[in-house]
Amino acid sequence: MKIGMCMFLWTTAVSKKHEPLLRDIKATGFDGVEIPIFAGTPDDYKKLGALLDRIGLERTAVSAMGDLAMNLISADASTRKAGIDYMKWAIDCTHALGARTLSGPLHSTLGAFSGSGPTAAEKKRSVASQRAIGDHAGNKNVTIGLEALNRFECYLLNTMDDLSEHVDAIDRPHIKAMYDTFHANIEETDAIGAYTRNRKNVVHI
């Protein structure tokens, strides 16, 4: 197992100005860092990746979607396309960074609720969106780790069992699961079992 530090603790936009901090993280003994991807260009992340190489830090990436205009489970096709395009951009940035994993609640809009549980139609649209994303991720050798969130932050996927079942339905080798202990300790009656039952699909913790 390798241990990394998520840069969310300090910023959502890691850059050259964070080099002293990144060197401190390396000196502390961390194997790598998790880099937020919310803005910028693939070239920006290529430069950041080169800096991490010089420091000797491995890296993963994290992102999320908070805009309903990019909701991957929307009934509106143009809205879903906007979400897929965002994900393709994030995958391109992840690839340029030199990371192999992009994780987060990358299945639906963060903090958006319908007033009821997920419908069969929403799950079907999610599968179609994720398959398109997964095909692009495969071309870039990036694996997506979808994250189940607690019921106060999303409604599509709240438990690891639901997430793992959804990953199986998506059936793309580059769409997998992330396990988050914070959310698990809210939603799971057995946080350890939630991981062990579904570890075949987990690529990031």
N, C-alpha and C positions, 0 to 999 in steps of 0.2 A: 504493500500500500504506500502511496505517495501522498504527502500532506501539503496543501496549498493554502494561501491566504487570499480571501476574497477582498478585492480592492474597494468594494462598496463601503467598507469601513471608513474610507477617506474621500472617495470621489467616484463619480460616474464617468469621468473623462480622464483616463490615465495618459500622461504625456511625458516628454523629456524632463519637465520640471519636477517630476516625481522620482527622478533617478536616485537621489540620496535615500529616499524611503525604500525604494526597491532594493537598493544595496543593503540596507538595514535588514530587510526581510530575508534576503539571502544569507546574511551573516548570522541571523537568528537560527537558521537551520531549516527553513522551509524549502521544499523541493521546487515550488512554483507559485504562481499567482493566478487568480481568476480575474480576467479583464472584462469590464462592462463594455458592451457595444450598443450605443444608442445614437451616435452621430459620427460624422466623418466619412472618409473614403477608404477604400481598400489600401491605397498608397499610405495613408496615415498609419494604418495598422501594420503595414509592412515595415515601416520605419520603427514602430514600437517593438515589433518582433525582433528586429536586428539589435535593438538596445537590450532586450531581455536575453538574447543570445550572448551578448558581450558580458552581461552580469552573471549568466549561468543559471537563469531561472526558466523552468518549463512553464507552460501556460495552458489554461482552458479559457473559454469565453462564456459570458452570460448575457442574456437580453430578456426583454419583455415587451408586451404591446399594451399600451394604455389608451389607445385611440379607437373608439367604436367604428371609425371609418375604415379600420383595418381588421375587423373581427372575422376570424377564419371560420366561424360557424354561422355567420349571417345568412339570412335567406336571400340577400341581394348578391348576385354574382360579381358585380363590380367591386363591392366591399371585400368579398373574399379574395378577389384578384389583387387588391391593394395589399392585403395581408400577406399573400403569397409573395408578392414583389418585395415587400419589406423583409421577409424571411430570406429570400434569395440574396438580397443585399447584405444581410447580417451573416449569411453563410460565406459570401465572398470576402467579407472583412475578416471572418474567423480564419479562413484559409490563408489570407495574406498575413495574418498575425503569426501563423505557424502553429495554430492550435488544431487539435483533432476533434474536440468536443465543444458544442454550443448548447448550454442548458438554460432552463428557466420555464416559466408557465407559457410556453410558446404554442398554446393550443386555442386560446380564446382571449378576449380583452380583459385585462386585469381590472377588477373592481366593478365589472358590469354585470347586472343581474336582470333576469327576465320576469322574476316573480314566481317562478316555479322551477322544478328540477329540469335537467336536460331531457329533451325530447329525442325520439328515435331519428327524426329528421335532422336535428342538430348534430347528432353523433354521426349520421351518414355524411353530412357535409364536412364534418371534421375529418373523417377518414379520407375523403376525396382531396381535401386541402393538404393534409399531411402526406399523402402519396405524391403529390406534385412537389412538395417541399423535399421529401425524401429522395426523389429522383435527382434533384439538383444537388442535394447534399452528397449523394453518392458520387456524382461527377467531380466534386471538390474534395473528396475523401474526408468529409466532416460528418460526425455523428451527432444527431440532435438528442438531447436528454430532456424529454418532457417532464414537467414537474407538477405533481398534484398539490393543490393549495387547500388551506382550510376554508370552510364554508363562508367565512366572512370576506374572502377575497375573490372567489370564483365559484361557479356552480357546475361546470362541466365535469371536472375530475377532482374529487376530494380525497379519495383513498388510494392506496397502492394497488389494491385488488382491482378497482375500477380502471386505474391507469394502465396496469399490465394487460388487462383484458382489451383495452382500447389499442394498445401497441400491437397486440396480436392481430386485431382486426385490420389495422393499417398495413401490416405485413410488408414492411420495407426494412431492409437490413440497417439502414442509416437513421431510422426513427426508433429510439429506445426510451428508457425511463431514467429519471433522476430521483434519488431518495433524499428527502429533506427531513431531518429529525425534528425540526421546529414544528412543521405542519403535522408530522406523524404523531407527535405527542399531544396534539389537539384532537385529531380525528380518529386515530387508531386505538382500539381497545388493547391491542398487543403490538407495540411499535416494533419489537424485534421480529415477531412472526410476520408482520407486514413486509419486512425486508426479505426474510429468508424464503417466504412463499414465492416471492416475485423476483428473486435475484437474477434469474436467467435474463431478465430484460433490463437490469440496472447497469448503467455505464458510468454513473457519477453519483457521489454522495456529498 
